[in-house]
Amino acid sequence: MSDHIKQNRYSGVGREYGVNVKIEVERASGVKCPRCWNYHTIQGNPQDVCDRCVVVVTGMLDGLVADGRWAQADADEWRASVRASAARWGIK
């Protein structure tokens, strides 16, 4: 394995359509959201999901409980965690 891949970094130079192109790829900072796999830097969200997924899952809770995919107690716990996170950030 090459040294730059071991360092979580890759760079390359290429020529496309008469234009010199340089590309560098580095490991993303932050934490990978377990739901959508996007990287985010917000800590303290329920189940370490990103803010976007907090909004999406919160909007889906009633359907998830109705389908039996989530227990009501789990949905209530999720909502309480979201409220606690919002309170920490000063969001009403």
Secondary structure, 3 states (H helix, E strand, C coil): CCHHHHCCEEEEEEEECCEEEEEEEECCCCEECCCCCCEECCCCCHHHCCHHHHHHHHHHHHHHHHHCCCCHHHHHHHHHHHHHHHHHHCCC
